[in-house]
Amino acid sequence: MTLNSMVPKTLRYNTRLYGSRAFFQGVLFLLLLGGLFNCKRPEDKVLKDADGVVTKLPHIWKSSTSLDGAKNTSMFAQHVYNNRFVLAAERAATSNASTAEGLCLKRIEDGRNAWMWNDRFDKTESADVRNYKVYTYQNLLFYKNSFRFYCIDQETGKTVWRKEWGRNFDSQITTTGLGPHFYFTGTPPEIYAKKRWEESIYQGNMATGEVREIAKLKTFPDSVWHDPGGFAWIARGRMIEPFTKELDTLLLVSYDLPDIRPYYQNTPGSGYLSLYNLSKRKWIYERVPLLSDIKLGIESESGGGNYPNIIGNKVYFAVGMWVGCYELMTGKRVWFKRLTPASLFSDMIVAEGKLLANGMNAQLYALDPETGNTLWTQRSSGIGSALHYQDGVVYYIASQDLLATRVSDGKLLWKLLCPDYYTEGKDYTWFMGFVTGIPGQGGQKGKIFASTQLNVYCFEAAQ
């Protein structure tokens, strides 16, 4: 077929009216060019369901986190450095690990790697998604994987220091910090040698990695639970929330002790609270129970304190199937509400004066902090990411989709299908790991970064 034969006959046989063959070929070129620019790729289309919820959205960029093509379970840590880079976990091109073994910073403008780090003690060492816990201070990024501690320079991707401790520091407590120090709980080595979990609060130096014991958690002297491995559980930490009050640094710690209530005896533990004044080196209160005394039936309570959120003079915890409010400086319980029928929570944050609790019963709850009353609920899933709030919207991964819900009224804005399906034809991967972002400026929308099992995607924010 010639180019001339593609011109309609009505034009081809009226050269006196329309001009030379070059004219017709020019018309055809313009038609083809216009069609080229109007042809959208599948990933360029915006799709909405019958309720107006966005189910497909063009991405600004995507960046691989699996250089060998295998599925990557990514990580849950949410971190953007200086509004320039987003943290991700990445599989190497030749990987022997079961999941991502490297960390990288990706440039927020195009997703290209600024650096990739894998200076581990064991090159095949990897971490479960929930073990990717980080704390950052200035250019330093502290990463704890079980009893191995690493500090990375975020500007260069080089190791500042690394420490391999004993199993006595093999705690699953969330990594937290304040200023140039990080905090965790661990068992002193001489106690661990006796096959006992009896933890203390430790402080670490971000610049050097040196750690020191701060204070021992108060226990019940004769209360112990023996695990199948032969270890005696005396006290195990859950969460540390460091904060300042006036000129003092305070450490709020939730931890588990073997349950002394008759109905729950011989179970691993129930939640307690203690508050330590680090500046004055003394306890403000110790071993205050998060739970009430035993009640039979549906009113009975169990669980430990997770995801602390401080608002004014109160602190809020997700405790098992409940959410509780406590006086910050006394530990006294203000209210305690059961939300889920049988499930725990995967995260809880504060946004726009509301408590947002992500239940593993596939419900996201918005609560009034004063009363604990439910303001609205929205869909979620038993497998979820941490919550990310930005410019009036909370973003989270629920099952295999990326959801965005407006915080003011609970309206669902996004339920995005994993883009790996329509960009790479891979229907076996999900959104999994983290969602984070950077707020908008000057009237422009911000950006949202979310990980799948193969890539990190950047989207324009919902609002």
N, C-alpha and C positions, 0 to 999 in steps of 0.2 A: 504494500500500500504506500503510495506517494503522499507527500504532504499536500499536494494540490488536490488529490482525490478526496481528501477529508473535508474540503470546503464545500458547503451546500451548492447544488447545481444552480439554484436561483442566483447565486452570486457569481459562480464560475462562468456562466454563459452571458453575463451582462458586463463585459469588460469595458464597453464604451461608457456605461453609466458609472461604474465603480472604479475604473482604473485598471492598472496592470496586475499581473500575477503576484508581484511583490506586495500589493495592497492586501490581497486575500491571505497570503501567508502571514502577513503582519497581524491581521484580525485573528487568525487561528492561534498564533503565538500568544496574543493577549488573553484569549479565552482559556488556553491551557494554563497560562501563568496564574490567572485568577482562580482557576480550579485548584491549583497547587496550594495557594495561600488559604483557601477556604476549607481545605481538607484537614480535619483534626485527627490526631492520634487518639486511641482509646483513653489514654491517661489524661488528655486535655479536656475531657468532657466533665461537666458538673451534672450529677444525677441526684434527684430527690425522690423520696417515697411519697405515698398518698397524703401523709401528714406534714409534708414539707421538710422532713429531716434529710439532711445531706448524706448520701450513701457513697458518693464517689466525688473526689475533689482533685483538681490538678495539683501536682507537687512542684515546689520550686526547684528542689534537687533531691536526688537520692544518692547514697554512698554505701558501698558494700562493707559489711562487717564479717563476711565469710569468704576469705580469699581462696579457699579450697573448694567452695561450692556446697559444703555440708551445712546442715542446719545448725544455727547458733542460738543458744538459749539466752543470749544477751545478758543484761544485768538490770537491777532495779534502781541503782543509784541515779539520782537526778542532779546533774551539775553542769552549769554554764560558767565558763571562766572569762571574766572581764568583758562580757557581751561580745566575745570574739570567737570562742570555741565551745563546742559541746563534747562532753565526755561520753565515750562508748567503749564496749568490750568487743574485741575482734579476734577471729580465728586467723592463724597464719596460713600462708599458701601451702606449706607442708606441715600439717598438724597431727600430733598423736594424742591430743587431749580429747575428752568427751564433749567439751564445749569451748567457749572462747577462753584463751589463755593470755591474751594481750589486752592492754588498755591503750586507747588512743584519744587524742583531741582532734576533732574535725572542725574545719573552718566554717563559721556559720553562713558565710556568703556563698559558698559553692560545695561544701561537704568534703573537700579534699583533706587528707590527713596532714596535720602539722607535724605529728610524730606518732610512733607506735612504740610502746614499752612492753618488754617481757623479761625483765631482769629478775627472774625468780630463782629461788634456791633450787627448785626442781623444774626443769624446762617443760616437763609434762604436767606440772601442777595446774589445775584449773579450779574454778570455784562455782558452786551453785549460784544461781542468780541472786538469791537473798544474801549470799556471803560477800557480794560486792558492796561493801560499805565504805564510805569515804568521809573524811572531814578535811576542809581546806582552810588555810590561813595564809593570806598574802599569796605568794607564788608557790607555796608548798601544798601538796596533796598527800594526805595520809590515807593509806589503803590497808585494811586488815582482812586477811584471809585466814581464819582460824587462829593458830598460834604464830603465824608468820606476819610480821609487820613490815610495811614498805612506805617510804616517803619519796615522792617524785617532784622534781622541779617542773612546774607546768609550762614554763617558757621554753625549756629545752627538751623535755621528756627524759632527762637523765636521772638516775637514782641518786638521791641525796644521802640516804642511809637505808639499811635493811637489817632486821633483827629476826632471828629464829629462836623463839622461846620454847619452853616445854609445854606439854599438854595441859599443864595447870592454867594456862592462859587461853585454852581452847573454849572460849565463851562465845555464845551466839548473840550477846548483847549488841544493840545497835551502837555503832561508833559515833561518839559525840565529842564536842570540844568547845572551848571558849578562849578566844585569843590565841596565844602561842602554846596552848596545852590541849591534849586530848585525854579522854577519860574512858575507862572500861572497868569491868569487874573480873577478878581472877582469884584463884586459890594460891596462897603462899606455897612455895615448893616443898617445905618441910611438912606441911599438912597434906598436900597432895600425895606425897610419898607414903602416907598411911592409908591411901585409897579413900580419901574423904574430899567431897566438894563442900568447902566452907569458905565462901568468897569474901573478899575485901574490895574496897574502891581503890583503883590505881590511877595515878596521873602520869602522863607521858609528855616529854619535851619535843615539840615539833621540829626543832632545829637539830637535835642530836639523837632522838629516839630513846634516850634514857628514861626509865620508868621508876616510880617509887610508890610504895604502899601509903595510902592516905588514912584510911580508917576501916576497921573491921565491921561487917554487918552484924547486927544483934540477932541472936538466935534464941530458940527454946532449948535449954541445956540437954534435956533428955529426949528430944524429938528428932527422929531420924527415919529416913526412908532408904531402903537398900534396893538398888537397881539390879537387873539381871546380870550385869557385868561384875557385880561384887563391890561396887562403890557405894559408900554411905553419903547420901544427900543431906546436907545440913542447911546450907543457904546458897542459892544461885540467883545472880542478878538478871534483871530483864531490861530496864531502861534507866539511864542517867540523864537528867535535864539540868545542865549548869545555867545559872543566871546570876545577875547582880542585883543587890538591893542596897540602896544608899551607897556605902563604900565597900561593902562586903561581897565576896564571891560565895555563892551557895550552891550546893549539889543536892538535888532531889533525886532519890533513887527508889525505884520499885523493884522488889525482889520476891522470891518464892521461899517459903519455909514449909517443911512437912506439916500437913494439916493436923491440928490438935483437936478439931471438932469431932465428936464421936462418930457422926455419920460418914465422915470423910477420912477417918484414920487409915494409915497405910497407903495413902495416895501421894504422888510426887510433891504437891505443894499448893498453897494458897497465897494470894498476893498480900504484900505488906509495903508500907511506905516509911521512909526515914528521910530526914532533912539535916544536912551537915553544913555548918558554917566553916568553910575552908580558911577564911581569913582569921577567924578566932580559934580555929582548931578545936571545935566542940560540936556535939550534936544538939540541935534545937529540939527535935523529937526523934524517937526510934520505934520501930516495929509496930506502927499503927496499922491495924487491919483495914484492907480495902473492902472486905466482905463483912456481912452481919453474922451474928450467931446462927447456928444451924436452924433451918426451918424445913419441915417435911414437904414433900411434893414439889409442885411447880414453883413455889416461892424460895426454894433452896438456892444458894448462890455458890459459885465456884469460879476459879480463874485467877490470873495475875494481871498486873497493870501494864498496858501497852499504849504507845503513841501519846505521851503526855503533851498537853497543850495548856499553857498558862495564859489566863486572861485576868488582868488586875490582881486581886487577892485570892483567886481561885485557880485550881488546876483540874483538868479533865482527863480521864483515862478510859480507854476501851478495856473492859474486864470481862473476858469470856464472852457471853452473849449479852452483856450489859454495857451501858455507858454510865460512868459515875462522875459526880462533881464533889470536890473536896476543898476545904479551906487550905490555902497554900502554906500558911505559917503554923498551922496546928495539926493538919491531917484529918480534921473532923469531917465526916461525911455530910454533905448538904442534900444531895438527891442521888438516886440510883435507879435507872430505868432499864428494863429488859426490852430489847428491840427485836432480836432474831429468835426464831423458835428453837433452833439447835445449832446455829453456826457462829463462828467467830468473826473478827473483823480483820481486814487486810491493811487498813490505814485509817487515820483520822486527822483532820486539819481544821483550822479556823479560817473562814473567809466571809467577809462582809457581815461580821457579827454573828455568824452562824457556825455551829459545829457540823462538819461534814464527815460522816462515818460510813466507810465502805464495807458493807456486810457481805460475808461469803455465802449468804442466802440469796445472792443475786439482786440485792437492793442497796441503793445509795440513799442514806438518810440525811436530811437537814434538820438540826435540832435547835431549839431555843436554849442558849446556855443558862438562862435564869431558872428555867423550869424543867428542862429535859423533854418538853413536849415536841412531838414531830411536826415540822412545818410543811414538809413535802418529802416524797420519795421518788426515785427514778430507777430505771433498770440498771443493773450491773451484772456481776457474775461471781461465781465461786473462785475463779482464777482471775485475779486483777492486779494491776500495777499500783504503785503509790499514786496519790492524787496530786495534780498540779493545778493551782489557781492562777489565773491571769486575766486581767481586764474584764472582770464580771463573769467569767466562765471557768468551770472546773473541767479539766481534761483527765481521762483515765482510760486504760486498756481494760476491756471487759471481755473475757473469753478470748475471741480472736479478732475483735473489732476495736477501733478507736472511737471513743464516745466523747462528746462535749455537751455539757448541761449548763444552762444559764442559772446562776446562783440565786438571783432575785426571786424567781418563781418556779424553778425546777424544770423548765421546758427543755426537752432534748433537741439539740441543734445538729449534732453529727452522730452518725453511726457508720463510720467508714469501713468499707471492705478492705482487707489487706491488699495494698497495691501490687505486691509481688505477683498476684494472679493475672492482672491485666497489663503489667509491664514486662513480665518475664514468662507468662504462661504457667506459673507454678501455683497450683491450687492446694498444695500441702503445707504451706507456711502461713503463720499467723502474725498479727501484731503481738509482740511479747517483749517484756522488759520494762523500759522506761518511757515516760512522756514528760517533757519539760519545754521551756520556751523563753523568749525574751519579749517584754511588753512593747507595745507600740509607742511611737513618739511623734509629736507634731501632727496629730490627726491621722497618722498612718497606722494600719493594723500591725500587730507584732507578728512573730514567727513561732511556730510550734514544731518541736522535734520529737519524733516517735520512732521506736525501734521495732523491727520485725525480726524474724529468725534468719534473715539474710541481709538486711539493709537498715540504714537509718534514713528516714524521710523528713524533709522540711516542707511545711505547709504554711500558707497564710492563715493567721489566727481567725477564729470564728467572728470575733468583733473586737 
